[in-house]
Amino acid sequence: MATKKKPLSKSKSPSLKSQIKSLNENIKDEKDKFLRLFAEFENFRRRNAKEKLDLFKTASSELMTALLPVLDDMGRALIEFKKTDDENLIKGFELTYNKFHDTLKSNGLVAISVNKGDTFNSDEHEAITQIKASEKKMVGKIVDVIETGYMLGEKILRYPKVVVAN
């Protein structure tokens, strides 16, 4: 005895269609949630990689800042050594100074270029004093550079210290 299948009644057919429609909507919602979650994860991954790169670039900023006075002192000492007649002393110290300077430079330290006669900009320079201008065209110009400024990557470690004509 075989059992006969009952034909689907018309009352159950709309119920199946509504279930299928409901399931398709659920699939669509879940797919949308998945895509949003994936996009959020990709954004997180990119942001995290950028933060690591930025940290790596500026990780040595504290050490570089601590070494700047040493670099300044070595520069002043080199100027004084050049006033002597001892060529061996000058050459030896120049080698040491250049090696130290090149090591800092190879790790991203860059001197900020400032020259006498440049226009003073408070965003880029630190004025430590003002003097009376000898000529009217010198007003607002840099008269002397007291201390060199330095950058590490795009971050300013120390602003150049300058004297401005007023």
Rosetta blueprint (number, residue, H / E / L):
1 M L
2 A L
3 T L
4 K L
5 K L
6 K L
7 P L
8 L L
9 S L
10 K L
11 S L
12 K L
13 S H
14 P H
15 S H
16 L H
17 K H
18 S H
19 Q H
20 I H
21 K H
22 S H
23 L H
24 N H
25 E H
26 N H
27 I H
28 K H
29 D H
30 E H
31 K H
32 D H
33 K H
34 F H
35 L H
36 R H
37 L H
38 F H
39 A H
40 E H
41 F H
42 E H
43 N H
44 F H
45 R H
46 R H
47 R H
48 N H
49 A H
50 K H
51 E H
52 K H
53 L H
54 D H
55 L H
56 F H
57 K H
58 T H
59 A L
60 S L
61 S H
62 E H
63 L H
64 M H
65 T H
66 A H
67 L H
68 L H
69 P H
70 V H
71 L H
72 D H
73 D H
74 M H
75 G H
76 R H
77 A H
78 L H
79 I H
80 E H
81 F H
82 K L
83 K L
84 T L
85 D L
86 D L
87 E H
88 N H
89 L H
90 I H
91 K H
92 G H
93 F H
94 E H
95 L H
96 T H
97 Y H
98 N H
99 K H
100 F H
101 H H
102 D H
103 T H
104 L H
105 K H
106 S H
107 N L
108 G L
109 L E
110 V E
111 A E
112 I E
113 S L
114 V L
115 N L
116 K L
117 G L
118 D L
119 T E
120 F L
121 N L
122 S L
123 D L
124 E L
125 H L
126 E E
127 A E
128 I E
129 T E
130 Q E
131 I E
132 K L
133 A L
134 S L
135 E L
136 K H
137 K H
138 M H
139 V L
140 G L
141 K E
142 I E
143 V E
144 D E
145 V E
146 I E
147 E E
148 T L
149 G E
150 Y E
151 M E
152 L E
153 G L
154 E L
155 K E
156 I E
157 L E
158 R E
159 Y L
160 P L
161 K E
162 V E
163 V E
164 V E
165 A E
166 N L
